[in-house]
């Protein structure tokens, strides 16, 4: 199955937040990468990352570390 990449607008719709808020939260929304000045989200990484954030304890969720995704790009 091919990887699907989401736009900022699609992520805003999924999370029920504004596009402006997505841009403000790029550093903590999982699956994000920048390619040639355009912003994309790996759909699978986004969903897995959100599920992980939702199931972490409150103590550890405040310490989100940037890591590389399966494409070798920073999340």
Buried (B, 14 or more C-beta within 10 A) or exposed (E): EEEEBBBBEBBBEBBEBEEEEBEEEBEEBBBBBEEEEEBBBBBBBBBEBBEEBEEEEEEEEEEBEEEEBEEEBEB
